[in-house]
Amino acid sequence: MIEKIVWWIQYIINFLFMLYLARYISNAFYSTPGSFLISIFLIVVSIILAYLLTIRFKNNG
């Protein structure tokens, strides 16, 4: 149970970090008409990258 809680905490931290990085890319395309689609795409990429980072650095405690 503790391992799942730690995994979710790590995932949330990684996801927030990826969103922080995606914000800089999104700001570069802010004035274009497709900026909403770019933002949605960057959120999906952030979710995937956060998951990959979380499973890569497993806690073997």
Buried (B, 14 or more C-beta within 10 A) or exposed (E): EEEEEEBEEBBEEBBEBBBEEBEEEBEEBEEEEEBEEBBEBBBEBBBEBBBEBBEEEEEEE
